[in-house]
Amino acid sequence: CAMEKKSRSRPMRELLSRLPDNLFDTVIFPDDTILNKPEEEWPVVECLIAFESSGFPLDKALRYADLRRPYLINDIQQQFHLRDRRRVYEILVANNIPVPRHVVVDRDSPDASHTIEEFDEYIVINGHHIKKPFVEKPADADDHNIYIYYPKSAGGGSKRLFRKVQDRSSEFYPDENSIRREGSYIYEEFLNTQGTDVKVYTVGPNYGHAEARKSPVVDGKVIRDAQGLEVHYPVMLYAQEKEVAQRITKAFKQTVCGFDLLRVTGKSYVCDVNGWSFVKNSRKYYDDCSRILSEKILVALRPQLLTLPGFQVQQKNYRGRMDQDVIPSNISNTTGTTIVGGSDTKEELLCVVSVIRHGDRTPKQKIKVETSDMRLLEFYEMNSKSSTADVKLKSRALLIQFLEVVQIIVAEGKVEGLERLICIRDVLMGEEISGINRKLQLKPVAWNGESRATVILVILKWGGALTPMGEQQAEDLGKRFRTQVYPESSGGGILRLHSTFRHDLKIKSSDEGRVMKTAAAFAKGLLELDGGLTPVLVSLVTVQEKCTKMLDHCGDSEMKIELDACLSYLNEVLQSDTEFTSEIIHRLIPDNSEALRSALLKVGNPRQTLARLHVLIKRVCEELREQCQRNTEGGKNYAKPYLAETHSVMLERWKKLDADFFRDKEGLYYLSKVPELHDMVYYDALHNPNVGVTCLDELYQLSKLFSDCVIPQEYGVSDSDKRKMGGRMCNALLQKIQYDLSVAKSGSVADVHCSLDLSHGEEMDIRTLERSVRTRLYFSSESHLYSLFHVLAFPPPGTPPIFSQESSQLLHQTWNLSYLSQVTFRLFDVRAKSAEDPSKFRCEISFSPGVVGEPSSKDSIEVAPSIAINETITCDDLVQYLQQVVNRSPAPL
């Protein structure tokens, strides 16, 4: 008893046709009977399968069940609850079934009252805070217009899910951030499932069939097979999930029932219960389902048959009855063993671990201005908790209010610190207010006798954002990574493995915006995803506290002491007003690296080179100041700076660098500003070649020369220091790499997100079901790439080197680990060798210095190809090497 669209569908036909003919007569209620005839005229049956779908009169079905009292496969009364997501969650919670943390906004009651406050990073509903991203679900279970709202710190916007239309299931709206204000909704925390949804189909309390599919929250692109069905693959259920399936079946009294699972870091949450649901294309499921239902009906209606000697339910043999399973039209139809290097040695790729630096970014900037303007003081008082408290402005509304005050002050043109206030105005107006890379703080610095602030310090920080070029380079690198790191076998490459849930992928990032967006852009290229970065970032990139500690040393006081000590030593040696001698060079590089020796000889007299750098910095400031003046007077205008920057903002960052580069009182150059200088001049030479600055080329060449001397030595002066500091800085990361390789070698599935259910192997379009690849991608910043590189380049005493002789020569030619530099580990299983042979598991280590090329020629800018460091080391030897580094370089407490 269901609408004919359901009762005569292929899955229902497959199920009903398997019921033994000698035991069951099947009656299908026509739509005309269901809709137009009273329930008294419906066919009389002993057992009833009735379930709701669009247009089905559930109330009539309930009256029929009360009238005829048939045995119900699925309770009808309980199906009314399935119409309302609020009631579904209430039942789940009452039965101790895990659900996402949520808050209900019920507007159906006439006296309902709710207090809702929206902010950039969270929402407050009746006093309950829910951080973005969060999910907004209509209370009506038939309304599939589910929205996801993203935090400004991840880019903002919203994702709108809907019933599938052709090959689309969702769309991203980058400028839509406000929730719906009419209707009743559930607001729940968004759970990161690594881009995978799991649907469970029960047949009674002791049987569950689970299928995984690509989640619509990633890019909304639906993968379909040649029959037009969405691609799903059967996966194993965990013990906890089997218990959940039992509870749901009993709580909702639905024998055949579907529900949705969200798997997150070893835990599973139920986010929807659907009632009767069809498995679209599984012979084994239909066989199992018909057998269980046959036995269940006989137990209820003909138990005497089960007691007859030798009686058993005879199932029809339907092997081969279904249409032959077809493979998705956009996926290769076979898989096979990878052959690496063109030799006769067959190897299978087991694991890929890569550590990757973020892409091209805008300069990090900070501006400070003290003001006693009454309007800004009033704004401070309105938003501060006390006259001594700092005010941090984060919300869009407050930043807009602050901007409006500054605009009025600047328009009058009579205030101290006008140039810097103009800069603040331009920064706040130049791009969308608030977001991932902007911080504004008001700090009181003077008070009157009434303890009211009379002077405040305005501090604005911005920049350090991934540029469009950096985003595109990261995406392109992901595409290249897909084709070069994962060999294309006869069964297709990584996309085939990923779509069939044999690619165990996890992407982890530090919490810096540019690093997170780099990871998302890389993932987009790696997996051929569509649309904006924000949904990819939120769905696939893990940014947790332990990830940040593993991938970012900021806040580590002991590491800062060691880094400051290195910088202090460099300041002492590189301030000398004399040509470099062998003695000076040996003090700076005691292990006598030829690469650094060559760079230092080119520097010549460091004091004179630093002085020349300072002169050029001042010239940049003068030329930009002249350009700003011409802009004011309406004279010749040069090209506008890159992105939303103005000439005045560009001038302010160069003025700050000029002020910080040389300490007048001490007569010393501040060498920690050399890397910042190099980054800034590289950025302007690449992105702002036509803004009217004439000395960028010479400044770039000199700054690059000096930074080649400074940057590698910031992380340790001697080779031994580099290894020790590197081991301490990336101690947790080294341990994680060890773990990843060891787990992949052992074949453990302890932290695998989804494992194929091999009991369905005969009907899956996969030849090598056992084949899988573990991928772990770690995105970080410059410090971790240098640290990891030094750990590999400089082995502990008595330990065989990781670098081959050829790669050691490469080391001596590598000055700089630029944007998108990478260190990649691959683990292979040499199939022909026995498990006892240590060389059965071979590791390959490769390295790329990242982006190379001259900024004066954009066409020359590219990510350098990876070069093998070691292609023969065994997994055991590599793990042992990393363990020795970890043991000799304990992490700071």
TANORSUL-V785716 format. One record per run of one state. SS is the DSSP state (~ for helix, > for strand, _ for the rest). FROM is the first residue (numbers start at 1). LEN is the number of residues. Records with the same first field share a line. If there is no record, write none. Layout:
SS = FROM-LEN, FROM-LEN
This chain:
_ = 1-3, 8-2, 17-14, 37-2, 42-5, 49-9, 69-2, 73-1, 75-2, 95-7, 106-10, 119-3, 126-2, 132-2, 139-1, 141-5, 150-2, 155-3, 166-2, 174-11, 190-6, 204-4, 215-6, 222-2, 225-5, 231-2, 236-3, 253-1, 255-1, 265-2, 276-7, 302-1, 307-32, 340-6, 358-3, 362-3, 372-2, 384-7, 394-2, 413-5, 431-7, 448-5, 463-3, 467-1, 486-3, 490-2, 493-1, 500-3, 510-3, 527-6, 543-2, 552-5, 574-5, 580-2, 589-5, 604-1, 634-13, 664-4, 670-3, 688-8, 715-4, 730-1, 747-9, 757-1, 764-9, 781-1, 794-11, 814-8, 831-7, 849-2, 853-5, 861-1, 864-3, 871-3, 889-5
~ = 4-4, 10-7, 31-6, 39-3, 58-11, 77-7, 85-10, 152-3, 239-14, 283-19, 303-4, 374-10, 396-17, 418-13, 468-18, 494-6, 513-14, 533-8, 545-7, 557-17, 582-7, 594-10, 606-28, 647-15, 673-15, 696-19, 719-11, 731-16, 758-6, 782-12, 805-9, 838-3, 858-3, 875-14
> = 47-2, 71-2, 74-1, 84-1, 102-4, 116-3, 122-4, 128-4, 134-5, 140-1, 146-4, 158-8, 168-6, 185-5, 196-8, 208-7, 221-1, 224-1, 230-1, 233-3, 254-1, 256-9, 267-9, 339-1, 346-12, 361-1, 365-7, 391-3, 438-10, 453-10, 466-1, 489-1, 492-1, 503-7, 541-2, 579-1, 605-1, 662-2, 668-2, 756-1, 773-8, 822-9, 841-8, 851-2, 862-2, 867-4, 874-1
